[in-house]
Amino acid sequence: MLNNIGPMGLLLIAVVVIVLFGRGKVSSLMGEVGKGITAFKKGVSEGKEEIEKEKAEAALDVTPESLDAAPEETAEKDKA
């Protein structure tokens, strides 16, 4: 059913919406939709940055446990 709307049908729907709700309401609604889309894109990009930062931190921490110990502890383990 919605596959056959076409450009004239969309224009008719837009005119009916403007007549029913008024230009001011439609304009403010579209402004809110735009703000929502902007906030969503910002959230997605911040999420990606956070994931990339976590991956970078995990990649930096590749030292084996035997090297994490203090040199004195390693020397004591070697003597025993």
mmCIF file of the N, C-alpha and C atoms, coordinates in Angstrom:
data_MODEL
# 
_entry.id   MODEL 
# 
loop_
_atom_site.group_PDB 
_atom_site.id 
_atom_site.type_symbol 
_atom_site.label_atom_id 
_atom_site.label_alt_id 
_atom_site.label_comp_id 
_atom_site.label_asym_id 
_atom_site.label_entity_id 
_atom_site.label_seq_id 
_atom_site.pdbx_PDB_ins_code 
_atom_site.Cartn_x 
_atom_site.Cartn_y 
_atom_site.Cartn_z 
_atom_site.occupancy 
_atom_site.B_iso_or_equiv 
_atom_site.pdbx_formal_charge 
_atom_site.auth_seq_id 
_atom_site.auth_comp_id 
_atom_site.auth_asym_id 
_atom_site.auth_atom_id 
_atom_site.pdbx_PDB_model_num 
ATOM 1   N N  . MET A 1 1  ? 0.823  -1.190  0.000  1.00 0.00 ? 1  MET A N  1 
ATOM 2   C CA . MET A 1 1  ? 0.000  0.000   0.000  1.00 0.00 ? 1  MET A CA 1 
ATOM 3   C C  . MET A 1 1  ? 0.869  1.256   0.000  1.00 0.00 ? 1  MET A C  1 
ATOM 4   N N  . LEU A 1 2  ? 1.879  1.309   0.854  1.00 0.00 ? 2  LEU A N  1 
ATOM 5   C CA . LEU A 1 2  ? 2.723  2.499   0.926  1.00 0.00 ? 2  LEU A CA 1 
ATOM 6   C C  . LEU A 1 2  ? 3.730  2.569   -0.211 1.00 0.00 ? 2  LEU A C  1 
ATOM 7   N N  . ASN A 1 3  ? 3.863  1.522   -0.989 1.00 0.00 ? 3  ASN A N  1 
ATOM 8   C CA . ASN A 1 3  ? 4.818  1.525   -2.092 1.00 0.00 ? 3  ASN A CA 1 
ATOM 9   C C  . ASN A 1 3  ? 4.363  2.403   -3.250 1.00 0.00 ? 3  ASN A C  1 
ATOM 10  N N  . ASN A 1 4  ? 3.079  2.718   -3.331 1.00 0.00 ? 4  ASN A N  1 
ATOM 11  C CA . ASN A 1 4  ? 2.542  3.450   -4.480 1.00 0.00 ? 4  ASN A CA 1 
ATOM 12  C C  . ASN A 1 4  ? 2.182  4.892   -4.152 1.00 0.00 ? 4  ASN A C  1 
ATOM 13  N N  . ILE A 1 5  ? 2.800  5.491   -3.135 1.00 0.00 ? 5  ILE A N  1 
ATOM 14  C CA . ILE A 1 5  ? 2.431  6.859   -2.759 1.00 0.00 ? 5  ILE A CA 1 
ATOM 15  C C  . ILE A 1 5  ? 2.901  7.847   -3.823 1.00 0.00 ? 5  ILE A C  1 
ATOM 16  N N  . GLY A 1 6  ? 4.168  7.865   -4.146 1.00 0.00 ? 6  GLY A N  1 
ATOM 17  C CA . GLY A 1 6  ? 4.696  8.771   -5.167 1.00 0.00 ? 6  GLY A CA 1 
ATOM 18  C C  . GLY A 1 6  ? 4.857  10.180  -4.660 1.00 0.00 ? 6  GLY A C  1 
ATOM 19  N N  . PRO A 1 7  ? 5.444  11.048  -5.483 1.00 0.00 ? 7  PRO A N  1 
ATOM 20  C CA . PRO A 1 7  ? 5.700  12.436  -5.062 1.00 0.00 ? 7  PRO A CA 1 
ATOM 21  C C  . PRO A 1 7  ? 4.423  13.253  -4.860 1.00 0.00 ? 7  PRO A C  1 
ATOM 22  N N  . MET A 1 8  ? 3.409  13.021  -5.666 1.00 0.00 ? 8  MET A N  1 
ATOM 23  C CA . MET A 1 8  ? 2.163  13.785  -5.513 1.00 0.00 ? 8  MET A CA 1 
ATOM 24  C C  . MET A 1 8  ? 1.454  13.399  -4.216 1.00 0.00 ? 8  MET A C  1 
ATOM 25  N N  . GLY A 1 9  ? 1.509  12.137  -3.868 1.00 0.00 ? 9  GLY A N  1 
ATOM 26  C CA . GLY A 1 9  ? 0.903  11.697  -2.616 1.00 0.00 ? 9  GLY A CA 1 
ATOM 27  C C  . GLY A 1 9  ? 1.610  12.291  -1.413 1.00 0.00 ? 9  GLY A C  1 
ATOM 28  N N  . LEU A 1 10 ? 2.937  12.328  -1.464 1.00 0.00 ? 10 LEU A N  1 
ATOM 29  C CA . LEU A 1 10 ? 3.702  12.943  -0.369 1.00 0.00 ? 10 LEU A CA 1 
ATOM 30  C C  . LEU A 1 10 ? 3.394  14.429  -0.245 1.00 0.00 ? 10 LEU A C  1 
ATOM 31  N N  . LEU A 1 11 ? 3.255  15.108  -1.374 1.00 0.00 ? 11 LEU A N  1 
ATOM 32  C CA . LEU A 1 11 ? 2.913  16.531  -1.350 1.00 0.00 ? 11 LEU A CA 1 
ATOM 33  C C  . LEU A 1 11 ? 1.538  16.740  -0.738 1.00 0.00 ? 11 LEU A C  1 
ATOM 34  N N  . LEU A 1 12 ? 0.585  15.894  -1.089 1.00 0.00 ? 12 LEU A N  1 
ATOM 35  C CA . LEU A 1 12 ? -0.763 15.994  -0.532 1.00 0.00 ? 12 LEU A CA 1 
ATOM 36  C C  . LEU A 1 12 ? -0.745 15.758  0.980  1.00 0.00 ? 12 LEU A C  1 
ATOM 37  N N  . ILE A 1 13 ? 0.007  14.770  1.432  1.00 0.00 ? 13 ILE A N  1 
ATOM 38  C CA . ILE A 1 13 ? 0.116  14.496  2.865  1.00 0.00 ? 13 ILE A CA 1 
ATOM 39  C C  . ILE A 1 13 ? 0.737  15.689  3.586  1.00 0.00 ? 13 ILE A C  1 
ATOM 40  N N  . ALA A 1 14 ? 1.785  16.293  3.007  1.00 0.00 ? 14 ALA A N  1 
ATOM 41  C CA . ALA A 1 14 ? 2.437  17.453  3.620  1.00 0.00 ? 14 ALA A CA 1 
ATOM 42  C C  . ALA A 1 14 ? 1.463  18.618  3.739  1.00 0.00 ? 14 ALA A C  1 
ATOM 43  N N  . VAL A 1 15 ? 0.668  18.858  2.714  1.00 0.00 ? 15 VAL A N  1 
ATOM 44  C CA . VAL A 1 15 ? -0.305 19.953  2.742  1.00 0.00 ? 15 VAL A CA 1 
ATOM 45  C C  . VAL A 1 15 ? -1.348 19.705  3.819  1.00 0.00 ? 15 VAL A C  1 
ATOM 46  N N  . VAL A 1 16 ? -1.844 18.482  3.925  1.00 0.00 ? 16 VAL A N  1 
ATOM 47  C CA . VAL A 1 16 ? -2.856 18.161  4.936  1.00 0.00 ? 16 VAL A CA 1 
ATOM 48  C C  . VAL A 1 16 ? -2.286 18.355  6.346  1.00 0.00 ? 16 VAL A C  1 
ATOM 49  N N  . VAL A 1 17 ? -1.046 17.917  6.561  1.00 0.00 ? 17 VAL A N  1 
ATOM 50  C CA . VAL A 1 17 ? -0.426 18.075  7.883  1.00 0.00 ? 17 VAL A CA 1 
ATOM 51  C C  . VAL A 1 17 ? -0.278 19.547  8.222  1.00 0.00 ? 17 VAL A C  1 
ATOM 52  N N  . ILE A 1 18 ? 0.156  20.353  7.264  1.00 0.00 ? 18 ILE A N  1 
ATOM 53  C CA . ILE A 1 18 ? 0.324  21.790  7.514  1.00 0.00 ? 18 ILE A CA 1 
ATOM 54  C C  . ILE A 1 18 ? -1.021 22.448  7.804  1.00 0.00 ? 18 ILE A C  1 
ATOM 55  N N  . VAL A 1 19 ? -2.055 22.058  7.092  1.00 0.00 ? 19 VAL A N  1 
ATOM 56  C CA . VAL A 1 19 ? -3.385 22.640  7.329  1.00 0.00 ? 19 VAL A CA 1 
ATOM 57  C C  . VAL A 1 19 ? -3.913 22.244  8.706  1.00 0.00 ? 19 VAL A C  1 
ATOM 58  N N  . LEU A 1 20 ? -3.721 20.979  9.096  1.00 0.00 ? 20 LEU A N  1 
ATOM 59  C CA . LEU A 1 20 ? -4.244 20.516  10.378 1.00 0.00 ? 20 LEU A CA 1 
ATOM 60  C C  . LEU A 1 20 ? -3.501 21.114  11.568 1.00 0.00 ? 20 LEU A C  1 
ATOM 61  N N  . PHE A 1 21 ? -2.198 21.146  11.497 1.00 0.00 ? 21 PHE A N  1 
ATOM 62  C CA . PHE A 1 21 ? -1.409 21.544  12.661 1.00 0.00 ? 21 PHE A CA 1 
ATOM 63  C C  . PHE A 1 21 ? -0.881 22.969  12.592 1.00 0.00 ? 21 PHE A C  1 
ATOM 64  N N  . GLY A 1 22 ? -0.844 23.560  11.462 1.00 0.00 ? 22 GLY A N  1 
ATOM 65  C CA . GLY A 1 22 ? -0.326 24.913  11.321 1.00 0.00 ? 22 GLY A CA 1 
ATOM 66  C C  . GLY A 1 22 ? 1.173  24.909  11.086 1.00 0.00 ? 22 GLY A C  1 
ATOM 67  N N  . ARG A 1 23 ? 1.624  25.941  10.412 1.00 0.00 ? 23 ARG A N  1 
ATOM 68  C CA . ARG A 1 23 ? 3.034  26.031  10.035 1.00 0.00 ? 23 ARG A CA 1 
ATOM 69  C C  . ARG A 1 23 ? 3.953  26.126  11.247 1.00 0.00 ? 23 ARG A C  1 
ATOM 70  N N  . GLY A 1 24 ? 3.542  26.812  12.278 1.00 0.00 ? 24 GLY A N  1 
ATOM 71  C CA . GLY A 1 24 ? 4.370  26.997  13.473 1.00 0.00 ? 24 GLY A CA 1 
ATOM 72  C C  . GLY A 1 24 ? 4.607  25.692  14.216 1.00 0.00 ? 24 GLY A C  1 
ATOM 73  N N  . LYS A 1 25 ? 3.553  24.894  14.372 1.00 0.00 ? 25 LYS A N  1 
ATOM 74  C CA . LYS A 1 25 ? 3.691  23.618  15.077 1.00 0.00 ? 25 LYS A CA 1 
ATOM 75  C C  . LYS A 1 25 ? 4.579  22.662  14.293 1.00 0.00 ? 25 LYS A C  1 
ATOM 76  N N  . VAL A 1 26 ? 4.375  22.590  12.991 1.00 0.00 ? 26 VAL A N  1 
ATOM 77  C CA . VAL A 1 26 ? 5.177  21.692  12.160 1.00 0.00 ? 26 VAL A CA 1 
ATOM 78  C C  . VAL A 1 26 ? 6.633  22.129  12.179 1.00 0.00 ? 26 VAL A C  1 
ATOM 79  N N  . SER A 1 27 ? 6.875  23.427  12.127 1.00 0.00 ? 27 SER A N  1 
ATOM 80  C CA . SER A 1 27 ? 8.238  23.953  12.152 1.00 0.00 ? 27 SER A CA 1 
ATOM 81  C C  . SER A 1 27 ? 8.932  23.617  13.473 1.00 0.00 ? 27 SER A C  1 
ATOM 82  N N  . SER A 1 28 ? 8.236  23.811  14.582 1.00 0.00 ? 28 SER A N  1 
ATOM 83  C CA . SER A 1 28 ? 8.846  23.503  15.879 1.00 0.00 ? 28 SER A CA 1 
ATOM 84  C C  . SER A 1 28 ? 9.055  21.999  16.040 1.00 0.00 ? 28 SER A C  1 
ATOM 85  N N  . LEU A 1 29 ? 8.138  21.200  15.525 1.00 0.00 ? 29 LEU A N  1 
ATOM 86  C CA . LEU A 1 29 ? 8.287  19.748  15.586 1.00 0.00 ? 29 LEU A CA 1 
ATOM 87  C C  . LEU A 1 29 ? 9.514  19.300  14.791 1.00 0.00 ? 29 LEU A C  1 
ATOM 88  N N  . MET A 1 30 ? 9.695  19.849  13.613 1.00 0.00 ? 30 MET A N  1 
ATOM 89  C CA . MET A 1 30 ? 10.859 19.482  12.794 1.00 0.00 ? 30 MET A CA 1 
ATOM 90  C C  . MET A 1 30 ? 12.159 19.951  13.449 1.00 0.00 ? 30 MET A C  1 
ATOM 91  N N  . GLY A 1 31 ? 12.114 21.093  14.147 1.00 0.00 ? 31 GLY A N  1 
ATOM 92  C CA . GLY A 1 31 ? 13.290 21.548  14.887 1.00 0.00 ? 31 GLY A CA 1 
ATOM 93  C C  . GLY A 1 31 ? 13.664 20.570  15.992 1.00 0.00 ? 31 GLY A C  1 
ATOM 94  N N  . GLU A 1 32 ? 12.655 20.056  16.693 1.00 0.00 ? 32 GLU A N  1 
ATOM 95  C CA . GLU A 1 32 ? 12.903 19.073  17.748 1.00 0.00 ? 32 GLU A CA 1 
ATOM 96  C C  . GLU A 1 32 ? 13.429 17.766  17.169 1.00 0.00 ? 32 GLU A C  1 
ATOM 97  N N  . VAL A 1 33 ? 12.905 17.364  16.030 1.00 0.00 ? 33 VAL A N  1 
ATOM 98  C CA . VAL A 1 33 ? 13.400 16.156  15.368 1.00 0.00 ? 33 VAL A CA 1 
ATOM 99  C C  . VAL A 1 33 ? 14.867 16.338  14.985 1.00 0.00 ? 33 VAL A C  1 
ATOM 100 N N  . GLY A 1 34 ? 15.207 17.497  14.479 1.00 0.00 ? 34 GLY A N  1 
ATOM 101 C CA . GLY A 1 34 ? 16.598 17.790  14.118 1.00 0.00 ? 34 GLY A CA 1 
ATOM 102 C C  . GLY A 1 34 ? 17.520 17.745  15.326 1.00 0.00 ? 34 GLY A C  1 
ATOM 103 N N  . LYS A 1 35 ? 17.067 18.299  16.448 1.00 0.00 ? 35 LYS A N  1 
ATOM 104 C CA . LYS A 1 35 ? 17.871 18.256  17.674 1.00 0.00 ? 35 LYS A CA 1 
ATOM 105 C C  . LYS A 1 35 ? 18.057 16.818  18.151 1.00 0.00 ? 35 LYS A C  1 
ATOM 106 N N  . GLY A 1 36 ? 17.012 16.020  18.027 1.00 0.00 ? 36 GLY A N  1 
ATOM 107 C CA . GLY A 1 36 ? 17.098 14.619  18.424 1.00 0.00 ? 36 GLY A CA 1 
ATOM 108 C C  . GLY A 1 36 ? 18.088 13.842  17.575 1.00 0.00 ? 36 GLY A C  1 
ATOM 109 N N  . ILE A 1 37 ? 18.054 14.083  16.280 1.00 0.00 ? 37 ILE A N  1 
ATOM 110 C CA . ILE A 1 37 ? 18.995 13.410  15.372 1.00 0.00 ? 37 ILE A CA 1 
ATOM 111 C C  . ILE A 1 37 ? 20.422 13.827  15.692 1.00 0.00 ? 37 ILE A C  1 
ATOM 112 N N  . THR A 1 38 ? 20.625 15.112  15.950 1.00 0.00 ? 38 THR A N  1 
ATOM 113 C CA . THR A 1 38 ? 21.961 15.604  16.299 1.00 0.00 ? 38 THR A CA 1 
ATOM 114 C C  . THR A 1 38 ? 22.461 14.971  17.589 1.00 0.00 ? 38 THR A C  1 
ATOM 115 N N  . ALA A 1 39 ? 21.598 14.884  18.591 1.00 0.00 ? 39 ALA A N  1 
ATOM 116 C CA . ALA A 1 39 ? 21.984 14.274  19.867 1.00 0.00 ? 39 ALA A CA 1 
ATOM 117 C C  . ALA A 1 39 ? 22.303 12.792  19.686 1.00 0.00 ? 39 ALA A C  1 
ATOM 118 N N  . PHE A 1 40 ? 21.530 12.115  18.844 1.00 0.00 ? 40 PHE A N  1 
ATOM 119 C CA . PHE A 1 40 ? 21.773 10.700  18.584 1.00 0.00 ? 40 PHE A CA 1 
ATOM 120 C C  . PHE A 1 40 ? 23.126 10.495  17.909 1.00 0.00 ? 40 PHE A C  1 
ATOM 121 N N  . LYS A 1 41 ? 23.421 11.292  16.897 1.00 0.00 ? 41 LYS A N  1 
ATOM 122 C CA . LYS A 1 41 ? 24.711 11.179  16.210 1.00 0.00 ? 41 LYS A CA 1 
ATOM 123 C C  . LYS A 1 41 ? 25.864 11.473  17.163 1.00 0.00 ? 41 LYS A C  1 
ATOM 124 N N  . LYS A 1 42 ? 25.695 12.458  18.035 1.00 0.00 ? 42 LYS A N  1 
ATOM 125 C CA . LYS A 1 42 ? 26.737 12.786  19.010 1.00 0.00 ? 42 LYS A CA 1 
ATOM 126 C C  . LYS A 1 42 ? 26.961 11.619  19.967 1.00 0.00 ? 42 LYS A C  1 
ATOM 127 N N  . GLY A 1 43 ? 25.883 11.007  20.426 1.00 0.00 ? 43 GLY A N  1 
ATOM 128 C CA . GLY A 1 43 ? 25.991 9.858   21.314 1.00 0.00 ? 43 GLY A CA 1 
ATOM 129 C C  . GLY A 1 43 ? 26.677 8.677   20.657 1.00 0.00 ? 43 GLY A C  1 
ATOM 130 N N  . VAL A 1 44 ? 26.359 8.436   19.399 1.00 0.00 ? 44 VAL A N  1 
ATOM 131 C CA . VAL A 1 44 ? 26.992 7.330   18.674 1.00 0.00 ? 44 VAL A CA 1 
ATOM 132 C C  . VAL A 1 44 ? 28.487 7.587   18.514 1.00 0.00 ? 44 VAL A C  1 
ATOM 133 N N  . SER A 1 45 ? 28.860 8.805   18.151 1.00 0.00 ? 45 SER A N  1 
ATOM 134 C CA . SER A 1 45 ? 30.282 9.099   17.961 1.00 0.00 ? 45 SER A CA 1 
ATOM 135 C C  . SER A 1 45 ? 31.039 9.031   19.287 1.00 0.00 ? 45 SER A C  1 
ATOM 136 N N  . GLU A 1 46 ? 30.419 9.484   20.384 1.00 0.00 ? 46 GLU A N  1 
ATOM 137 C CA . GLU A 1 46 ? 31.065 9.379   21.692 1.00 0.00 ? 46 GLU A CA 1 
ATOM 138 C C  . GLU A 1 46 ? 31.225 7.924   22.108 1.00 0.00 ? 46 GLU A C  1 
ATOM 139 N N  . GLY A 1 47 ? 30.237 7.099   21.793 1.00 0.00 ? 47 GLY A N  1 
ATOM 140 C CA . GLY A 1 47 ? 30.329 5.673   22.092 1.00 0.00 ? 47 GLY A CA 1 
ATOM 141 C C  . GLY A 1 47 ? 31.454 5.009   21.328 1.00 0.00 ? 47 GLY A C  1 
ATOM 142 N N  . LYS A 1 48 ? 31.585 5.365   20.051 1.00 0.00 ? 48 LYS A N  1 
ATOM 143 C CA . LYS A 1 48 ? 32.677 4.815   19.237 1.00 0.00 ? 48 LYS A CA 1 
ATOM 144 C C  . LYS A 1 48 ? 34.030 5.235   19.792 1.00 0.00 ? 48 LYS A C  1 
ATOM 145 N N  . GLU A 1 49 ? 34.152 6.511   20.173 1.00 0.00 ? 49 GLU A N  1 
ATOM 146 C CA . GLU A 1 49 ? 35.415 6.999   20.734 1.00 0.00 ? 49 GLU A CA 1 
ATOM 147 C C  . GLU A 1 49 ? 35.752 6.270   22.026 1.00 0.00 ? 49 GLU A C  1 
ATOM 148 N N  . GLU A 1 50 ? 34.747 6.015   22.861 1.00 0.00 ? 50 GLU A N  1 
ATOM 149 C CA . GLU A 1 50 ? 34.981 5.325   24.127 1.00 0.00 ? 50 GLU A CA 1 
ATOM 150 C C  . GLU A 1 50 ? 35.448 3.889   23.879 1.00 0.00 ? 50 GLU A C  1 
ATOM 151 N N  . ILE A 1 51 ? 34.830 3.214   22.924 1.00 0.00 ? 51 ILE A N  1 
ATOM 152 C CA . ILE A 1 51 ? 35.222 1.838   22.603 1.00 0.00 ? 51 ILE A CA 1 
ATOM 153 C C  . ILE A 1 51 ? 36.644 1.805   22.054 1.00 0.00 ? 51 ILE A C  1 
ATOM 154 N N  . GLU A 1 52 ? 36.969 2.745   21.162 1.00 0.00 ? 52 GLU A N  1 
ATOM 155 C CA . GLU A 1 52 ? 38.317 2.793   20.599 1.00 0.00 ? 52 GLU A CA 1 
ATOM 156 C C  . GLU A 1 52 ? 39.353 3.086   21.685 1.00 0.00 ? 52 GLU A C  1 
ATOM 157 N N  . LYS A 1 53 ? 39.007 3.959   22.633 1.00 0.00 ? 53 LYS A N  1 
ATOM 158 C CA . LYS A 1 53 ? 39.925 4.280   23.725 1.00 0.00 ? 53 LYS A CA 1 
ATOM 159 C C  . LYS A 1 53 ? 40.169 3.046   24.595 1.00 0.00 ? 53 LYS A C  1 
ATOM 160 N N  . GLU A 1 54 ? 39.118 2.287   24.891 1.00 0.00 ? 54 GLU A N  1 
ATOM 161 C CA . GLU A 1 54 ? 39.267 1.070   25.686 1.00 0.00 ? 54 GLU A CA 1 
ATOM 162 C C  . GLU A 1 54 ? 40.128 0.046   24.965 1.00 0.00 ? 54 GLU A C  1 
ATOM 163 N N  . LYS A 1 55 ? 39.941 -0.084  23.650 1.00 0.00 ? 55 LYS A N  1 
ATOM 164 C CA . LYS A 1 55 ? 40.753 -1.020  22.873 1.00 0.00 ? 55 LYS A CA 1 
ATOM 165 C C  . LYS A 1 55 ? 42.217 -0.591  22.881 1.00 0.00 ? 55 LYS A C  1 
ATOM 166 N N  . ALA A 1 56 ? 42.472 0.712   22.771 1.00 0.00 ? 56 ALA A N  1 
ATOM 167 C CA . ALA A 1 56 ? 43.848 1.207   22.773 1.00 0.00 ? 56 ALA A CA 1 
ATOM 168 C C  . ALA A 1 56 ? 44.501 0.956   24.129 1.00 0.00 ? 56 ALA A C  1 
ATOM 169 N N  . GLU A 1 57 ? 43.756 1.169   25.212 1.00 0.00 ? 57 GLU A N  1 
ATOM 170 C CA . GLU A 1 57 ? 44.307 0.916   26.544 1.00 0.00 ? 57 GLU A CA 1 
ATOM 171 C C  . GLU A 1 57 ? 44.587 -0.572  26.744 1.00 0.00 ? 57 GLU A C  1 
ATOM 172 N N  . ALA A 1 58 ? 43.715 -1.422  26.245 1.00 0.00 ? 58 ALA A N  1 
ATOM 173 C CA . ALA A 1 58 ? 43.910 -2.862  26.379 1.00 0.00 ? 58 ALA A CA 1 
ATOM 174 C C  . ALA A 1 58 ? 45.113 -3.317  25.559 1.00 0.00 ? 58 ALA A C  1 
ATOM 175 N N  . ALA A 1 59 ? 45.338 -2.685  24.410 1.00 0.00 ? 59 ALA A N  1 
ATOM 176 C CA . ALA A 1 59 ? 46.469 -3.048  23.565 1.00 0.00 ? 59 ALA A CA 1 
ATOM 177 C C  . ALA A 1 59 ? 47.790 -2.622  24.209 1.00 0.00 ? 59 ALA A C  1 
ATOM 178 N N  . LEU A 1 60 ? 47.782 -1.553  24.981 1.00 0.00 ? 60 LEU A N  1 
ATOM 179 C CA . LEU A 1 60 ? 49.008 -1.091  25.633 1.00 0.00 ? 60 LEU A CA 1 
ATOM 180 C C  . LEU A 1 60 ? 49.392 -1.982  26.807 1.00 0.00 ? 60 LEU A C  1 
ATOM 181 N N  . ASP A 1 61 ? 48.430 -2.619  27.438 1.00 0.00 ? 61 ASP A N  1 
ATOM 182 C CA . ASP A 1 61 ? 48.691 -3.425  28.626 1.00 0.00 ? 61 ASP A CA 1 
ATOM 183 C C  . ASP A 1 61 ? 48.904 -4.889  28.228 1.00 0.00 ? 61 ASP A C  1 
ATOM 184 N N  . VAL A 1 62 ? 50.087 -5.190  27.677 1.00 0.00 ? 62 VAL A N  1 
ATOM 185 C CA . VAL A 1 62 ? 50.396 -6.549  27.238 1.00 0.00 ? 62 VAL A CA 1 
ATOM 186 C C  . VAL A 1 62 ? 51.609 -7.114  27.961 1.00 0.00 ? 62 VAL A C  1 
ATOM 187 N N  . THR A 1 63 ? 51.981 -6.521  29.093 1.00 0.00 ? 63 THR A N  1 
ATOM 188 C CA . THR A 1 63 ? 53.158 -7.005  29.820 1.00 0.00 ? 63 THR A CA 1 
ATOM 189 C C  . THR A 1 63 ? 52.830 -8.305  30.539 1.00 0.00 ? 63 THR A C  1 
ATOM 190 N N  . PRO A 1 64 ? 53.716 -9.277  30.492 1.00 0.00 ? 64 PRO A N  1 
ATOM 191 C CA . PRO A 1 64 ? 53.483 -10.522 31.224 1.00 0.00 ? 64 PRO A CA 1 
ATOM 192 C C  . PRO A 1 64 ? 53.538 -10.285 32.726 1.00 0.00 ? 64 PRO A C  1 
ATOM 193 N N  . GLU A 1 65 ? 52.922 -11.178 33.494 1.00 0.00 ? 65 GLU A N  1 
ATOM 194 C CA . GLU A 1 65 ? 52.866 -10.992 34.942 1.00 0.00 ? 65 GLU A CA 1 
ATOM 195 C C  . GLU A 1 65 ? 54.238 -11.067 35.582 1.00 0.00 ? 65 GLU A C  1 
ATOM 196 N N  . SER A 1 66 ? 55.140 -11.848 35.033 1.00 0.00 ? 66 SER A N  1 
ATOM 197 C CA . SER A 1 66 ? 56.466 -11.971 35.636 1.00 0.00 ? 66 SER A CA 1 
ATOM 198 C C  . SER A 1 66 ? 57.232 -10.650 35.555 1.00 0.00 ? 66 SER A C  1 
ATOM 199 N N  . LEU A 1 67 ? 56.924 -9.817  34.577 1.00 0.00 ? 67 LEU A N  1 
ATOM 200 C CA . LEU A 1 67 ? 57.586 -8.520  34.468 1.00 0.00 ? 67 LEU A CA 1 
ATOM 201 C C  . LEU A 1 67 ? 56.902 -7.464  35.322 1.00 0.00 ? 67 LEU A C  1 
ATOM 202 N N  . ASP A 1 68 ? 55.657 -7.724  35.731 1.00 0.00 ? 68 ASP A N  1 
ATOM 203 C CA . ASP A 1 68 ? 54.946 -6.768  36.571 1.00 0.00 ? 68 ASP A CA 1 
ATOM 204 C C  . ASP A 1 68 ? 55.521 -6.731  37.986 1.00 0.00 ? 68 ASP A C  1 
ATOM 205 N N  . ALA A 1 69 ? 56.094 -7.824  38.449 1.00 0.00 ? 69 ALA A N  1 
ATOM 206 C CA . ALA A 1 69 ? 56.623 -7.897  39.818 1.00 0.00 ? 69 ALA A CA 1 
ATOM 207 C C  . ALA A 1 69 ? 57.861 -7.011  39.939 1.00 0.00 ? 69 ALA A C  1 
ATOM 208 N N  . ALA A 1 70 ? 58.119 -6.575  41.154 1.00 0.00 ? 70 ALA A N  1 
ATOM 209 C CA . ALA A 1 70 ? 59.294 -5.749  41.414 1.00 0.00 ? 70 ALA A CA 1 
ATOM 210 C C  . ALA A 1 70 ? 60.557 -6.583  41.186 1.00 0.00 ? 70 ALA A C  1 
ATOM 211 N N  . PRO A 1 71 ? 61.680 -5.970  40.811 1.00 0.00 ? 71 PRO A N  1 
ATOM 212 C CA . PRO A 1 71 ? 62.910 -6.732  40.546 1.00 0.00 ? 71 PRO A CA 1 
ATOM 213 C C  . PRO A 1 71 ? 63.378 -7.538  41.749 1.00 0.00 ? 71 PRO A C  1 
ATOM 214 N N  . GLU A 1 72 ? 63.133 -7.022  42.965 1.00 0.00 ? 72 GLU A N  1 
ATOM 215 C CA . GLU A 1 72 ? 63.569 -7.753  44.159 1.00 0.00 ? 72 GLU A CA 1 
ATOM 216 C C  . GLU A 1 72 ? 62.787 -9.060  44.302 1.00 0.00 ? 72 GLU A C  1 
ATOM 217 N N  . GLU A 1 73 ? 61.477 -9.008  44.025 1.00 0.00 ? 73 GLU A N  1 
ATOM 218 C CA . GLU A 1 73 ? 60.655 -10.214 44.137 1.00 0.00 ? 73 GLU A CA 1 
ATOM 219 C C  . GLU A 1 73 ? 61.077 -11.247 43.106 1.00 0.00 ? 73 GLU A C  1 
ATOM 220 N N  . THR A 1 74 ? 61.394 -10.813 41.921 1.00 0.00 ? 74 THR A N  1 
ATOM 221 C CA . THR A 1 74 ? 61.824 -11.739 40.868 1.00 0.00 ? 74 THR A CA 1 
ATOM 222 C C  . THR A 1 74 ? 63.147 -12.391 41.249 1.00 0.00 ? 74 THR A C  1 
ATOM 223 N N  . ALA A 1 75 ? 64.054 -11.600 41.826 1.00 0.00 ? 75 ALA A N  1 
ATOM 224 C CA . ALA A 1 75 ? 65.358 -12.141 42.240 1.00 0.00 ? 75 ALA A CA 1 
ATOM 225 C C  . ALA A 1 75 ? 65.186 -13.148 43.355 1.00 0.00 ? 75 ALA A C  1 
ATOM 226 N N  . GLU A 1 76 ? 64.270 -12.910 44.300 1.00 0.00 ? 76 GLU A N  1 
ATOM 227 C CA . GLU A 1 76 ? 64.026 -13.841 45.398 1.00 0.00 ? 76 GLU A CA 1 
ATOM 228 C C  . GLU A 1 76 ? 63.443 -15.149 44.881 1.00 0.00 ? 76 GLU A C  1 
ATOM 229 N N  . LYS A 1 77 ? 62.562 -15.066 43.887 1.00 0.00 ? 77 LYS A N  1 
ATOM 230 C CA . LYS A 1 77 ? 61.961 -16.285 43.310 1.00 0.00 ? 77 LYS A CA 1 
ATOM 231 C C  . LYS A 1 77 ? 63.040 -17.112 42.586 1.00 0.00 ? 77 LYS A C  1 
ATOM 232 N N  . ASP A 1 78 ? 63.984 -16.435 41.951 1.00 0.00 ? 78 ASP A N  1 
ATOM 233 C CA . ASP A 1 78 ? 65.051 -17.149 41.250 1.00 0.00 ? 78 ASP A CA 1 
ATOM 234 C C  . ASP A 1 78 ? 65.972 -17.891 42.218 1.00 0.00 ? 78 ASP A C  1 
ATOM 235 N N  . LYS A 1 79 ? 66.227 -17.311 43.420 1.00 0.00 ? 79 LYS A N  1 
ATOM 236 C CA . LYS A 1 79 ? 67.102 -17.924 44.421 1.00 0.00 ? 79 LYS A CA 1 
ATOM 237 C C  . LYS A 1 79 ? 66.468 -19.167 45.023 1.00 0.00 ? 79 LYS A C  1 
ATOM 238 N N  . ALA A 1 80 ? 65.164 -19.166 45.162 1.00 0.00 ? 80 ALA A N  1 
ATOM 239 C CA . ALA A 1 80 ? 64.470 -20.277 45.849 1.00 0.00 ? 80 ALA A CA 1 
ATOM 240 C C  . ALA A 1 80 ? 64.389 -21.522 45.035 1.00 0.00 ? 80 ALA A C  1 
# 
